[in-house]
Every structure is written in structure tokens, then in C-alpha cells.
Amino acid sequence: LAQFLSGAEKEYEATVRFGYATETGDLTGTPLAPVGDITDLMTRDDSEYEAAMSALRGEIEQVPPMYSAKKVQGRKLYELARRGEQVERKAVRVRIREFEITYDEMGTWLRRNNGTCDLSVRVVCSAGTYIRVLAEDLGARLGAGAHLAALRRTRAGEFGIAQAVTLENLAARVEACDDAADALNGLLITPDAALPEMPFVHLTDESARRARHGAAVCVSLARDSDSPSRHWREGERVRMRDAAGNLIAVGVYDAARASLQPRVMLDAGDEK
């Protein structure tokens, strides 16, 4: 099901460091210039920061950085970059739904001993967005070199970090429980729950049998669904559940035949 999750909206907490840009756009890269004078940056009116961030919200275009896993003519950009090569990259359209400064008890800015300063931000964006490019662009609009100093993903699609369990806590829970299955109770997410935004349909026993064999199922024979098939788009992916509500496949809607063709099989049942 990972193929259906990778395109989900993402949310991040990030730290943008002002003072210099780097070769990679993040903390690991070689500085492109000495630390610049950013004395006035922390004394500007809030409206200047809002104007710079507002210009980067909505539908924008980003040029993928050379130090990225994106492929150009079958070659990963970072492999070319490590050999000192530069290639032309096409801009990619992304959506920045939210981009804002985050505040804590210390205020907004953190001044560092080396003359740089950090700004904490929150970003909600479409899949494929490069936050380090966003950091560089923010610096450019504020007239200062900048790079991404820290990044933490706090949400992917419907799943927030509050739902996550660390490996350490998981190990402690298993050790404290006699039955490993009991230790996992309440922690595992079902395949069906992993796709909350995808429409679904409940199949009759006969339709479920056909689906388990990979055969197309006429939607009119389905027991019920969360939305009438007439609202589904041609080629739309639909969760196919059996009568008990278990996810058995993800199908593709064929509008001309009013049917669902299973594409990803999850449950073959007890049939051979």
C-alpha cells in the first residue's frame, strides 16, 4: 500500500539558519560564502517576514537541488553532484499550503555564536516539496544566505507524530508483556485504516470471491459503499471490502462498465 501513501500531504517542523547558504542546501553542505552580516535581520518588522513567506505559499515552482535522489536521464542528481557535475533541472510545481513562523518561550530568533541565527518554521506542503529549497528561497527574499539546519516530519497524510511509537517504547512494551501479540494490541494500523481518504465499497460474498481471484466486479452487485459509484471518476482507486468489512483489494473504477477491477490484492482468503 506504500504506493498510495507516498503522495500524501506532509507537515514539517524546520529550522532555517540565516547567515550563509551551503552547497547542498542543508547543514551537511560546504558553505558557499563566509557568514554574512545579518544584524538587522532580527530587528525587522514582522510584516517583512510575512510578506516573504506569503510569496512562497500556494502553487509555486521549485528547481530540484543537485544533491537529491531525483533522476535525470536515469541518473541520480546527487551522484552527478558528487562528481562535480551540474545538469539542467526542470522546475517542479508544488503546493505550500501553510508556511509560518513558530514561537516558543524564547521568542522567534535564536542567535548563534558564529554570527548566524535560526528561525523555527512550520510547513504543510504537497509531496515532493524540498524544504531546503524553501529555506534557501526564504533567505533570498529576506536578502540573506540561508540553509536548512534541522527538519522533522510531524505528519504524513492522516498520520501525525502523536500516533507514532518509538522503537525503544515498543521494545519495552513487548518485554513487559507475556504475549507479543498483546503488546502490539492498539498499536498496529489495519491496511484499511491506512487509506482513509480512498472511497470504499462492501462486496457481497460472491463479488468478494470474484475479487479474490482478480476478476472485475460489477458495482451494482456491491452491497453498499460510502459514495455512489456515479460520483467516482474513471480510473479512481476504490477500497474493496468483504461482507465482514475486511479490505481484500484496491480496485480501479471502470466507468464504461460500471465495474471495479482489482489491482492490488491483499487477501486471498482460504481459497486455493
Summary of the structure (lengths in Angstrom):
residues: 272
radius of gyration: 24.4
end to end distance: 23.5
largest distance: 72.5
contacts: 760
relative contact order: 0.16
helix: 25%
strand: 31%
